[in-house]
């Protein structure tokens, strides 16, 4: 062999550093057969798009955009009249998989931190909550993320936070928000069980100098790291990535179903919130006429709502945002029952350590060990390992494209196949039942 290898991510042939160089030091050889894989349209068509929005942010010719619809969320659109077949959108796309091997390129930022399956690299593990009781009560799980992000702004370690809010004129739609004050960060607090393309805001980072912190789900952090790999500007300007634990997120249709269950017309909604105040909080639906419906969590997240999960979400093994500098999620342990919100907090990188130290007075922290932290995510582990293995195996058996995760043991045993089949069957059944019991008024 002459050293030429097929890069499955971009659908390109690349030759290691022995010819014409691109920014990443590889030679691109475009062939007519490959051109169909030169943009993220193929990822979308294969059902592997994670709806993170990274591709739309980094496309140098503005050929990639995102449509939105209630049934499925964001959909990538590629304008072929603008596309130059540069392949950048595919290079930054996490949808086709991610390298989790011990020597993977991104692990250098973890600086030798110990790592284990599911938990990821860790330099520190804690259970904690915000010292400010109002922030703690208002947050989804103790206000830790809000306290950290607000603290970064107040201590002048960041100029803005890339966060998630709900669209004012379309409250079923989650959108990226650039928050430049603690008050704006507070307005974004609380979980959003609605798919969001927050990484479209990376275009703001590229265009407007400053120091940014990004808060997102594991898919967003993966897209960020891939984009940073090829962009010095993104490496320099995004100073912290705060990852939110993720079992599964929802399509906008999930929120529509929840509103219909509450006896409301989704078209009349003025605002939607999914968690808080208090723990575990609940969903608050407010209509334009001022009517309010409250539904306790996790009871409202029933099988009808849970069935409306983006299909690609069920194929992702990264539950705890392993590529983040700091990761945060609910601490689901019996000893915290009755508390006003407690978070798992994982610090993964030296940058995460510096941020945590800078805002330490804003947090109450208790040391945690790996076993107890994994135990606090028992249901998420079941979804992201046992059921995931089965779902991947079923999809492979059906001849459908699957993401590749080298370094992770995702081979399915008989029990995994069974769990995956039951999960898939339940999803399909409750989608159909929801269409009959809670038909969309659109």
PESUL-V788760 format. One record per backbone hydrogen bond with DSSP energy under -1.0 kcal/mol. CO is the residue of the C=O (numbers start at 1). NH is the residue of the N-H. Records with the same first field share a line. If there is no record, write none. Layout:
CO = NH  NH
This chain:
5 = 14
7 = 11  12
12 = 7
13 = 29
14 = 5
22 = 25
25 = 17
31 = 35
34 = 37
35 = 38
39 = 42
40 = 44
41 = 45
42 = 46
43 = 48
44 = 47
52 = 199
53 = 57
54 = 58
55 = 59
59 = 62
63 = 79
65 = 77
67 = 75
69 = 73
70 = 253
73 = 69
75 = 67
77 = 65
79 = 82  83
87 = 91
88 = 92
94 = 97
96 = 404
101 = 104
104 = 107
106 = 109
107 = 110
108 = 111
110 = 113
114 = 122
116 = 120
117 = 119
124 = 347
125 = 368
126 = 345
127 = 366
128 = 343
129 = 364
132 = 136
133 = 137
134 = 138
135 = 139
137 = 278
142 = 130
143 = 147
144 = 148
145 = 149
146 = 150
147 = 151
148 = 152
149 = 153
150 = 154
151 = 155
152 = 157  158
153 = 156
160 = 213
161 = 179
162 = 215
163 = 177
165 = 175
170 = 173
173 = 167
175 = 165
177 = 163
179 = 161
181 = 185
182 = 186
183 = 187
185 = 188
186 = 189
192 = 194
197 = 200
198 = 201
199 = 202
200 = 203
201 = 205
202 = 206
203 = 207
204 = 208
211 = 159  160
212 = 239  240
213 = 162
214 = 242
216 = 244
217 = 221
218 = 222
219 = 223
220 = 224
221 = 225
222 = 226
223 = 227
224 = 228
225 = 229
231 = 235
232 = 236
233 = 237
234 = 238
237 = 212  239
240 = 214
241 = 325  326
242 = 216
243 = 328
250 = 195
251 = 254
252 = 256
253 = 257
254 = 258
255 = 259
256 = 260
257 = 261
258 = 262
259 = 264
260 = 263
265 = 268
266 = 269
268 = 288
271 = 286
273 = 284
281 = 297
283 = 295
284 = 273
285 = 293
286 = 270  271
287 = 290
291 = 287
293 = 285
295 = 283
296 = 300
298 = 301
300 = 302
302 = 306
303 = 307
305 = 308
307 = 309
308 = 251
310 = 313
312 = 315
313 = 316
317 = 319
319 = 246
321 = 324
325 = 348  349
326 = 243
327 = 346
328 = 245
329 = 344
331 = 333
333 = 336
334 = 337
336 = 339
342 = 331
343 = 128
344 = 329
345 = 126
346 = 327
347 = 123  124
349 = 353
350 = 354
351 = 355
352 = 356
353 = 357
354 = 358
355 = 359
357 = 360
359 = 362
360 = 363
362 = 131
364 = 129
366 = 127
369 = 373
370 = 374
371 = 375
372 = 376
374 = 377
375 = 378
376 = 332
377 = 381
378 = 382
379 = 383
380 = 384
381 = 385
382 = 387
385 = 389
386 = 390
387 = 391
388 = 392
389 = 393
390 = 394
391 = 395
392 = 396
393 = 397
394 = 398
395 = 400
396 = 399
404 = 98
405 = 408
406 = 100
408 = 410
413 = 417
414 = 418
415 = 419
416 = 420
417 = 421
418 = 422
419 = 423
420 = 424
421 = 425
422 = 426
423 = 427
424 = 428
425 = 429
426 = 430
427 = 431
428 = 432
429 = 433
430 = 434
431 = 435
432 = 436
433 = 437
434 = 438
